[in-house]
């Protein structure tokens, strides 16, 4: 746990992002027939998963907001996740 200046604690997000990146990469070997499913567009490509997991780890280490936003966009794109910003619509 890391500490805030007011004495409150918050979880270490770097570890969580690393764990998510690991689970994402593990899906390449644990999902049956991943290659075939990727060819039919049912799951993201292997390269997309690897790039997304790499950017998850980089996102946790990013200092600038611009870099974090860029990494979020890459992750969403590679995994086929649409980002909904703003209100309803």
Secondary structure, DSSP 8 states (H G I E B T S, - for coil): -EE-TTS-EE--HHHHHHHHHHHHHHHHHHSTTHHHHHHTTSS--HHHHHHHHHHHHHHHH--SHHHHHHHHHHHHHHHT-----SS--
